[in-house]
């Protein structure tokens, strides 16, 4: 392993957060989304995880639809009591967001058109919910960020101590030293709000980022999807129903007969970081021009003669390698759990 790599026992950027007793407290910031749905249901299948709430954001769908889907997923998981807080309808700089209905269907769940949820969102906004929960449990709340980072940026702007109080932020986003998936330069979540992403990456929080250069190494083949459907998994049938649309898009878009497990892999990075290696470096995001949304990491391989836009910011942990068989096994273990 390179000297600037670290294993799954991630450093915490100098914080002295004492380990807490009991389950890991997690807030999932999400734009569900088919692979979001997989990750969320995986989290509910793991008793070591206490899901404090879901916060929603535009991305795979508009924010209102993300909220409806999040409420549905809590009910499907048997946890209708989990609060769902609706987030921003648009990026920090404004404008109508582009949503990926061509990937996830017009309902965000593969065009299976489930009944409307029984539950309702809470009155509190997503950013307020994030600030309040992190303040209630300082050093004890991890955030799994599966969509554009607008809600987190708003929380950071609202509370200057937020970055120090959050335990860890695991982000699905970016593409490091590899092509993007919405342009040659950019990955969808970062592209969705590049200004917000740059605020989050430079906030000083303990950040782990999992780019699509990692997540596209891990996929369910058609055989894996068939295995899931034939399993006794509590949610296997509904997930496979969702995944048909997603799988067909992968065939047309990437020539992949199966699906990439972007969000499930990011969840695994939160709970099983030993299945990854990481490198630390300062990450900045391009906010204009043809490379808007591009994530660029300073690996610290050179001593620069003058300061530059990376100078003075705290490094983040960037997923560098992944144990593909180990991650697949862990994902299957949770998704096939009765």
Secondary structure by P-SEA (a helix, b strand, c coil): cccccccccccccccccccccccbbbbbbccccaaaaaaaaaaaacccccccbbbbbcccccaaaaaaaaaaaaaaaccccbbbbbcccccccccbbbbccccccccccccccccccccccccccaaaaaaaaaaaccccbbbbccccaaaaaaaaaacccccccccbbbbccccccbbbcccccccccccccaaaaaaaaacccbbbbbcccccccccccaaaaaaaaaccccaaaaaaaaaaaaaaaaaaccccccccaaaaaaaaaacccccccccbbbbbbbcccccccbbbbcccccccccccccccbbbbbcccccaaaaaaaaaaaaaacc
